[in-house]
Amino acid sequence: MRKFFKPFFVIAAAAFALVSCVKENDAPVSGTKTVQFHASSVETKTAFGEPDGITYPTLWTANDTEIKVSLNLNSPKSVDVYPSDDYTTADFSATLEDDGSGSYVFYSMSPASAFNSFHSTNRYLSANIPTSQTPLETSVDESAQVLYAISDEYSEMPENVSLTYKHFTAYGKLSFVNLNLDD
């Protein structure tokens, strides 16, 4: 009888060891997901608004049709952007690949024509600034007013993301008073 219990004990112990070593897979599931974005900052894009004292707000314009958006600086895509009726905010959505990383940061650049690249290895953005610019009567050249946004970090792929854009380029508005242009 002793020989019967010893092999049974060894087999039972091995089965227990196999069962106790099985680990649940907690990795996030990858796939695609549509994310809704909202540019909520007053300082967004791209024409100058009516001044508030000496401060000129920048606004989205009807000419802003596409921006670049990326998840974790990978696979940037152009998406349509929809300014609000008063051009102070804008909304857009993008279908992005969930990389399953558990760390989600969204990057955006406007206009899409200025986009050069997002570099995930060195973690930076680059843009093409037009060398030839034509200012509008009351504003700078829209193509030269490049903006970027970086979202907060999310631990799960969000459905809604709020972005605040910052200026990638510098510009200014000058006014000349009592300037005699006759000569």
Secondary structure, DSSP 8 states (H G I E B T S, - for coil): -HHHHHHHHHHHHHHHHHHHT---------EEEEEEEEE--SS-SSEE---BTTB--EE--TT--EEEEEETTEEEEEEE-EE-TTSS-EEEEEEEEE---S-B-EEEEESGGGEEEEETTTTEEEE---SS----SSS--GGG--EEEE---BSS--SEEEE--EESS--------S-----
